[in-house]
């Protein structure tokens, strides 16, 4: 894979902006780009408005004019590294995106400060490669059984719903224990889906006060209520059962046995981990099918490898190291379609990024979706090409040019889990079926807290022998 590095910082400051100083170092104000008109032009696909702004910025740190709200758009890997790694404690997960979801996510692993540090210390051992590898065989069995029992050959179905029907029970069984009922699993899946989509409008209207009702607020409140009705009884059951910690709930209960407000803290971590593990996987794996449909030559290579390595299935842990092209496919998938497409942060204190002064309280909008498309760092950035990630084709560019699961201290705990799950699910479906997508045009992302294809995308799975 070819990288071309051009630091845009040398371009900063040539737009007639007056220089000031920050700690004796010359700094300049970032230029502001008009944004509301672009949002209006791309009302059905607001992600495109952000991409247009990124193209105009060219990697430079800029501000987006959204009326009373003017966040910084951060795309250059140097600036991403500064926020997520170098001066990470100064850039907290609050404000835009985070505040509307606070009733859902709580104060655990997806928060900041002492709450985050305590949760990460507890959860880190659960997400080591060694521990997750011990779960992979069980994961393979669950996915194989679900594909066998839930997929109806030849029947048209909603792609997002179908993938959710495979992912949610898998994650719940692995981390919430085998005793949770099917009815509770069926309640959780749509509640999480509503929780991360219902308040999407507040992404574009972060200045709107909570007291001002917006579309989706009522559905969001009901989704949180449903999740709590399922999760809190699991905590009480794990505490009453006692004994050895055999699942995520039991581990959390054991670790927080003597803490005040333990139930709420356990609930927050359970919801965050389950939501991140399912939402990330469902979102990313929903993109598999339109990508295969749009790139038949790449699809043929994926199909051939699955046929050669797995045969007619089932997929086992032993197959995974040999699915090299499929792994390359997944790596490229989350380059162009990273589930967490937008990662806002708030500057706790004044700072300087490059030669730009950042005031305390400023909103910084980072986006793997945009950084992964910078032509300064990616050859043919909009082209889907798994060969970028071929073994031996080491990435020689900037470490922060590719961060589909965030980076720095707040890097996602579960990328290894996601990769295992993605390989098992994709190969588990393709060893039996060939997808037929039902669409009449390009599949473009819609506005949500994660990068989702448009609602209503459907396909049919045809048995291999009939394809």
C-alpha positions as CSV (number, residue, x, y, z in Angstrom):
1,X,0.0,0.0,0.0
2,X,1.3,3.4,-0.9
3,X,1.3,6.4,1.4
4,X,2.1,10.0,0.3
5,X,2.7,12.2,3.3
6,X,2.2,16.0,3.0
7,X,1.8,17.8,6.2
8,X,-0.7,20.6,5.8
9,X,0.5,22.6,8.7
10,X,2.8,24.6,6.4
11,X,-0.3,25.8,4.6
12,X,-1.9,27.0,7.9
13,X,-1.9,30.7,8.4
14,X,-2.1,31.9,4.8
15,X,-5.7,33.0,4.8
16,X,-5.2,36.5,6.1
17,X,-5.6,35.5,9.8
18,X,-3.7,37.6,12.4
19,X,-1.0,35.8,14.5
20,X,-1.2,35.7,18.3
21,X,0.9,33.8,20.7
22,X,0.3,30.8,22.9
23,X,3.0,30.4,25.6
24,X,5.3,32.6,23.5
25,X,4.7,30.5,20.3
26,X,3.0,32.2,17.4
27,X,-0.5,30.8,16.8
28,X,-3.3,31.6,14.4
29,X,-7.0,31.2,14.3
30,X,-8.4,28.4,12.2
31,X,-10.4,29.5,9.1
32,X,-14.1,28.8,9.2
33,X,-15.9,26.9,6.4
34,X,-19.6,27.4,5.6
35,X,-21.4,24.2,6.5
36,X,-25.1,24.7,7.0
37,X,-25.8,25.1,3.3
38,X,-23.9,21.9,2.6
39,X,-25.9,20.1,5.2
40,X,-29.1,21.3,3.6
41,X,-27.9,20.2,0.2
42,X,-27.1,16.7,1.5
43,X,-30.1,16.5,3.8
44,X,-30.6,12.7,3.2
45,X,-26.9,11.9,3.4
46,X,-25.3,14.3,5.9
47,X,-22.1,12.3,6.0
48,X,-21.5,13.7,2.5
49,X,-21.5,17.2,3.9
50,X,-18.7,16.3,6.2
51,X,-16.8,14.7,3.4
52,X,-17.1,17.9,1.3
53,X,-15.8,19.9,4.2
54,X,-12.9,17.6,4.6
55,X,-12.1,17.9,0.9
56,X,-12.1,21.7,1.2
57,X,-9.9,21.6,4.4
58,X,-7.3,19.4,2.8
59,X,-6.1,18.1,6.1
60,X,-6.0,21.6,7.7
61,X,-7.6,22.2,11.0
62,X,-10.7,24.2,10.3
63,X,-14.0,25.2,11.9
64,X,-17.4,24.4,10.7
65,X,-20.0,27.1,10.7
66,X,-23.1,25.5,12.1
67,X,-24.7,28.8,13.2
68,X,-24.2,29.2,17.0
69,X,-22.0,26.0,17.1
70,X,-18.6,26.0,15.4
71,X,-16.7,22.8,16.0
72,X,-13.2,22.1,14.7
73,X,-12.9,19.4,12.0
74,X,-9.9,17.3,12.7
75,X,-8.6,15.0,9.9
76,X,-4.8,15.2,9.7
77,X,-3.1,12.2,11.5
78,X,-0.8,14.6,13.3
79,X,-3.8,16.4,14.8
80,X,-5.6,13.1,15.5
81,X,-2.5,11.9,17.3
82,X,-2.3,15.0,19.4
83,X,-5.9,14.7,20.6
84,X,-6.1,10.9,21.1
85,X,-2.6,10.3,22.3
86,X,-0.2,13.2,23.0
87,X,-2.5,15.4,25.0
88,X,-5.3,12.9,25.4
89,X,-6.3,13.9,29.0
90,X,-7.2,17.4,27.8
91,X,-9.8,16.0,25.3
92,X,-12.7,14.5,27.0
93,X,-15.7,12.5,25.9
94,X,-18.4,15.1,26.6
95,X,-20.5,17.5,24.7
96,X,-21.6,16.7,21.1
97,X,-22.6,13.1,20.6
98,X,-21.8,12.1,24.2
99,X,-24.3,14.1,26.2
100,X,-27.4,13.0,24.2
101,X,-26.3,9.4,24.8
102,X,-25.3,9.8,28.4
103,X,-28.6,8.2,29.8
104,X,-27.8,5.1,27.7
105,X,-24.0,4.9,28.1
106,X,-23.6,6.1,31.7
107,X,-20.3,6.7,33.5
108,X,-18.3,3.5,32.9
109,X,-15.9,2.4,30.2
110,X,-17.3,4.9,27.7
111,X,-16.9,7.9,30.0
112,X,-13.7,9.7,31.1
113,X,-11.7,10.3,34.3
114,X,-11.8,8.1,37.3
115,X,-14.9,6.2,36.2
116,X,-13.3,5.2,32.9
117,X,-10.0,4.3,34.5
118,X,-11.7,2.0,37.1
119,X,-13.8,0.3,34.4
120,X,-10.9,-0.2,32.1
121,X,-8.8,-1.8,34.8
122,X,-11.7,-4.3,35.5
123,X,-12.4,-5.0,31.9
124,X,-8.9,-5.2,30.4
125,X,-8.4,-8.8,31.4
126,X,-11.6,-9.8,29.7
127,X,-10.5,-8.4,26.3
128,X,-7.0,-9.8,26.1
129,X,-6.4,-11.9,22.9
130,X,-5.7,-14.9,25.1
131,X,-9.0,-14.8,26.8
132,X,-11.0,-14.0,23.7
133,X,-9.3,-16.8,21.9
134,X,-10.7,-19.1,24.6
135,X,-14.2,-17.9,23.6
136,X,-13.7,-18.2,19.9
137,X,-14.7,-21.9,19.7
138,X,-17.9,-21.2,21.6
139,X,-18.5,-18.2,19.3
140,X,-18.0,-20.4,16.2
141,X,-20.6,-22.9,17.5
142,X,-23.1,-20.2,18.3
143,X,-22.8,-18.5,14.9
144,X,-22.9,-21.8,13.0
145,X,-26.1,-22.8,14.8
146,X,-27.7,-19.4,14.2
147,X,-26.9,-19.3,10.5
148,X,-28.3,-22.8,10.2
149,X,-31.5,-22.0,12.1
150,X,-32.3,-18.4,11.3
151,X,-31.3,-18.0,7.6
152,X,-34.2,-19.0,5.2
153,X,-32.7,-19.7,1.8
154,X,-34.3,-17.8,-1.0
155,X,-36.3,-15.5,1.3
156,X,-35.7,-11.7,0.9
157,X,-34.8,-10.1,4.2
158,X,-33.6,-6.8,5.7
159,X,-29.8,-6.8,5.8
160,X,-29.3,-4.9,9.0
161,X,-32.0,-6.9,10.8
162,X,-30.7,-10.2,9.5
163,X,-27.1,-9.4,10.7
164,X,-28.4,-8.2,14.0
165,X,-30.3,-11.4,14.5
166,X,-26.9,-13.3,14.2
167,X,-24.7,-10.8,16.2
168,X,-26.9,-10.0,19.2
169,X,-27.5,-13.5,20.4
170,X,-23.9,-14.4,19.9
171,X,-22.6,-11.5,22.0
172,X,-25.3,-11.9,24.7
173,X,-24.6,-15.6,25.1
174,X,-20.8,-15.0,25.3
175,X,-20.8,-12.1,27.8
176,X,-24.1,-12.1,29.6
177,X,-24.2,-15.9,30.2
178,X,-26.2,-18.8,28.9
179,X,-29.2,-18.4,31.2
180,X,-30.6,-15.2,29.7
181,X,-33.9,-15.9,28.0
182,X,-34.5,-15.7,24.3
183,X,-37.3,-13.2,24.9
184,X,-34.9,-10.9,26.7
185,X,-32.4,-11.1,23.9
186,X,-35.2,-10.2,21.5
187,X,-36.0,-7.1,23.6
188,X,-32.4,-6.0,23.8
189,X,-31.6,-5.9,20.1
190,X,-34.2,-3.4,18.9
191,X,-33.7,-1.3,22.1
192,X,-30.0,-0.9,21.4
193,X,-30.8,-0.1,17.7
194,X,-33.2,2.6,18.8
195,X,-30.8,3.9,21.5
196,X,-28.0,4.7,19.0
197,X,-30.2,6.0,16.2
198,X,-33.2,7.8,17.8
199,X,-31.3,10.9,18.8
200,X,-29.2,11.3,15.7
201,X,-30.7,14.7,15.0
202,X,-28.9,16.0,18.1
203,X,-25.6,15.3,16.4
204,X,-26.4,18.2,14.1
205,X,-28.1,20.3,16.7
206,X,-25.8,19.9,19.8
207,X,-26.7,23.5,20.9
208,X,-30.3,22.4,21.4
209,X,-31.1,22.2,25.1
210,X,-32.3,18.9,26.6
211,X,-35.5,20.7,27.7
212,X,-36.4,21.2,24.0
213,X,-38.0,18.0,22.7
214,X,-36.8,16.8,19.4
215,X,-37.9,13.9,17.2
216,X,-36.7,10.6,18.7
217,X,-36.4,11.7,22.3
218,X,-39.4,9.6,23.4
219,X,-38.2,6.5,21.6
220,X,-34.7,6.9,23.1
221,X,-36.2,7.2,26.6
222,X,-38.2,4.0,26.1
223,X,-35.2,2.2,24.7
224,X,-33.1,3.0,27.8
225,X,-36.0,1.8,30.0
226,X,-36.2,-1.5,28.1
227,X,-32.4,-2.1,28.4
228,X,-32.5,-1.4,32.1
229,X,-35.4,-3.8,32.6
230,X,-33.3,-6.6,31.1
231,X,-29.8,-5.7,32.5
232,X,-30.6,-5.0,36.2
233,X,-32.1,-8.4,36.8
234,X,-29.0,-10.0,35.3
235,X,-26.9,-8.1,37.9
236,X,-29.1,-9.3,40.8
237,X,-29.0,-12.8,39.5
238,X,-25.2,-12.9,39.3
239,X,-24.9,-11.5,42.8
240,X,-27.3,-14.0,44.3
241,X,-25.6,-16.9,42.5
242,X,-22.1,-15.9,43.7
243,X,-19.4,-18.5,43.1
244,X,-16.8,-18.4,40.3
245,X,-17.0,-15.6,37.8
246,X,-17.9,-17.3,34.5
247,X,-19.3,-14.5,32.4
248,X,-18.9,-10.7,32.1
249,X,-21.7,-9.9,34.5
250,X,-20.3,-12.2,37.2
251,X,-16.8,-10.7,36.7
252,X,-18.1,-7.1,37.1
253,X,-20.2,-8.1,40.2
254,X,-17.1,-9.7,41.8
255,X,-14.8,-6.8,41.0
256,X,-17.3,-4.1,42.4
257,X,-18.6,-6.1,45.3
258,X,-17.7,-3.5,47.9
259,X,-18.4,-0.3,46.0
260,X,-21.2,2.1,46.6
261,X,-23.6,2.5,43.7
262,X,-22.2,-0.8,42.3
263,X,-25.3,-1.8,40.4
264,X,-25.3,1.4,38.4
265,X,-21.6,1.2,37.6
266,X,-22.0,-2.5,36.6
267,X,-25.0,-1.6,34.5
268,X,-23.1,1.1,32.7
269,X,-20.2,-1.2,31.8
270,X,-22.5,-4.0,30.7
271,X,-24.5,-1.7,28.5
272,X,-21.4,0.0,27.0
273,X,-19.6,-3.3,26.3
274,X,-22.7,-5.1,24.9
275,X,-23.7,-2.0,22.9
276,X,-20.2,-1.5,21.5
277,X,-19.6,-5.1,20.7
278,X,-23.0,-5.5,18.9
279,X,-23.4,-2.1,17.3
280,X,-19.9,-2.1,15.9
281,X,-20.2,-5.5,14.5
282,X,-23.7,-5.2,13.1
283,X,-22.8,-1.8,11.5
284,X,-19.6,-3.0,9.9
285,X,-20.9,-6.4,8.8
286,X,-24.0,-4.8,7.2
287,X,-21.6,-3.1,4.7
288,X,-20.1,-6.5,3.6
289,X,-23.0,-7.3,1.3
290,X,-23.2,-4.0,-0.8
291,X,-19.4,-4.0,-1.1
292,X,-19.4,-7.6,-2.4
293,X,-22.2,-6.7,-4.8
294,X,-20.3,-3.6,-6.1
295,X,-17.0,-5.4,-6.6
296,X,-17.6,-8.8,-8.3
297,X,-13.9,-9.5,-8.9
298,X,-13.1,-9.0,-5.2
299,X,-16.2,-11.1,-4.3
300,X,-14.9,-13.9,-6.5
301,X,-11.6,-14.0,-4.5
302,X,-13.5,-14.0,-1.2
303,X,-15.8,-16.9,-2.4
304,X,-12.9,-18.9,-3.7
305,X,-10.9,-18.6,-0.5
306,X,-13.9,-19.6,1.7
307,X,-14.6,-22.6,-0.6
308,X,-11.0,-23.7,-0.5
309,X,-10.4,-23.2,3.2
310,X,-13.8,-24.0,4.7
311,X,-15.6,-26.1,2.1
312,X,-19.3,-26.5,3.1
313,X,-18.5,-25.7,6.7
314,X,-18.9,-25.4,9.6
315,X,-16.3,-22.7,10.1
316,X,-13.9,-23.6,13.0
317,X,-11.2,-21.7,14.8
318,X,-8.6,-23.8,12.9
319,X,-9.8,-22.2,9.6
320,X,-9.3,-18.6,10.7
321,X,-5.5,-18.3,10.1
322,X,-6.0,-19.5,6.6
323,X,-8.6,-16.9,5.7
324,X,-6.0,-14.3,4.8
325,X,-7.8,-12.6,1.9
326,X,-11.0,-12.4,3.9
327,X,-9.0,-10.7,6.7
328,X,-7.6,-8.2,4.2
329,X,-11.2,-7.6,3.0
330,X,-12.4,-6.9,6.6
331,X,-9.5,-4.5,7.2
332,X,-10.3,-2.6,4.1
333,X,-14.0,-2.7,4.9
334,X,-13.4,-0.8,8.2
335,X,-11.1,1.6,6.4
336,X,-13.8,2.9,4.1
337,X,-16.7,2.1,6.4
338,X,-15.5,2.5,10.0
339,X,-18.5,1.9,12.4
340,X,-17.6,4.8,14.6
341,X,-17.4,7.4,11.9
342,X,-17.4,10.4,14.2
343,X,-15.4,10.8,17.4
344,X,-16.1,14.2,19.1
345,X,-14.0,15.4,22.0
346,X,-14.2,18.6,24.1
347,X,-11.1,20.6,25.0
348,X,-11.0,20.8,28.8
349,X,-8.3,23.5,28.8
350,X,-6.8,25.9,26.2
351,X,-4.3,24.2,23.9
352,X,-2.3,24.6,20.7
353,X,-2.5,22.1,17.7
354,X,0.1,22.9,15.1
355,X,-0.1,26.7,14.9
356,X,-3.8,26.9,15.8
357,X,-5.0,28.1,19.2
358,X,-7.7,26.0,20.7
359,X,-9.9,27.6,23.4
360,X,-11.1,25.7,26.4
361,X,-14.5,24.2,25.8
362,X,-14.0,23.8,22.0
363,X,-15.6,20.8,20.3
364,X,-13.1,18.7,18.2
365,X,-14.7,16.5,15.6
366,X,-12.4,13.6,14.6
367,X,-13.6,11.2,11.9
368,X,-11.9,7.9,10.9
369,X,-14.2,8.0,7.9
370,X,-12.6,11.3,6.7
371,X,-9.0,10.6,7.7
372,X,-9.1,7.2,6.0
373,X,-10.0,9.1,2.8
374,X,-7.2,11.7,2.8
375,X,-5.3,11.5,-0.5
376,X,-2.1,12.8,1.2
377,X,-1.9,9.4,3.0
378,X,-3.9,7.0,0.9
379,X,-3.3,6.0,-2.7
380,X,-6.7,5.9,-4.5
381,X,-8.4,6.6,-1.2
382,X,-12.0,6.0,-2.4
383,X,-11.2,2.7,-4.1
384,X,-12.0,-0.5,-2.2
385,X,-8.8,-2.5,-2.4
386,X,-8.0,-5.3,0.1
387,X,-4.5,-5.6,-1.3
388,X,-3.6,-2.6,0.8
389,X,-3.5,-5.0,3.7
390,X,-1.8,-7.9,2.1
391,X,0.8,-9.8,4.3
392,X,4.1,-8.1,3.8
393,X,2.6,-4.9,2.5
394,X,3.3,-3.1,5.7
395,X,1.9,0.3,6.1
396,X,4.8,2.7,6.1
397,X,2.8,5.9,6.7
398,X,1.5,7.7,9.7
399,X,0.3,5.5,12.6
400,X,-2.8,7.7,13.0
401,X,-3.8,7.6,9.3
402,X,-5.8,4.4,10.2
403,X,-7.8,4.2,13.4
404,X,-11.1,2.3,12.7
405,X,-11.4,1.5,16.5
406,X,-10.1,4.9,17.8
407,X,-6.6,5.0,19.3
408,X,-4.6,6.0,22.3
409,X,-5.7,5.2,25.9
410,X,-9.4,5.1,24.7
411,X,-8.7,2.6,22.0
412,X,-11.6,0.1,21.7
413,X,-11.1,-3.0,23.9
414,X,-12.6,-5.3,21.3
415,X,-11.0,-5.1,17.8
416,X,-9.7,-8.7,18.2
417,X,-13.2,-9.9,19.2
418,X,-14.6,-8.0,16.2
419,X,-12.2,-9.6,13.7
420,X,-12.8,-13.1,15.0
421,X,-16.6,-12.5,14.8
422,X,-16.4,-11.0,11.3
423,X,-14.4,-13.9,9.9
424,X,-16.7,-16.5,11.5
425,X,-19.9,-14.8,10.4
426,X,-18.9,-13.9,6.8
427,X,-17.3,-17.3,6.1
428,X,-20.2,-19.1,7.9
429,X,-22.7,-17.5,5.5
430,X,-20.6,-17.7,2.3
431,X,-19.7,-21.4,2.8
432,X,-23.4,-22.1,2.4
433,X,-24.9,-19.2,0.4
434,X,-24.3,-16.5,-2.2
435,X,-25.8,-13.1,-1.5
436,X,-28.1,-11.4,-4.0
437,X,-28.5,-7.7,-3.1
438,X,-31.7,-5.8,-3.9
439,X,-30.8,-2.3,-4.7
440,X,-31.2,0.1,-7.6
441,X,-28.3,2.4,-7.0
442,X,-25.2,3.3,-4.9
443,X,-25.5,2.5,-1.2
444,X,-24.6,5.6,0.8
445,X,-24.4,6.1,4.6
446,X,-27.2,7.7,6.5
447,X,-26.9,9.9,9.6
448,X,-26.6,7.9,12.9
449,X,-24.0,7.8,15.7
450,X,-22.5,4.8,13.7
451,X,-22.0,4.6,10.0
452,X,-25.1,2.7,8.8
453,X,-26.3,1.9,5.3
454,X,-29.7,3.3,4.3
455,X,-32.7,1.7,6.0
456,X,-34.5,-0.9,4.1
457,X,-31.4,-2.5,2.3
458,X,-32.4,-6.1,1.6
459,X,-30.9,-9.2,0.1
460,X,-31.6,-12.9,-0.6
461,X,-29.2,-15.7,0.3
462,X,-29.1,-18.4,-2.4
463,X,-27.7,-21.9,-1.6
464,X,-24.2,-22.3,-3.2
465,X,-25.3,-25.2,-5.3
466,X,-28.0,-23.0,-6.9
467,X,-26.0,-19.9,-7.3
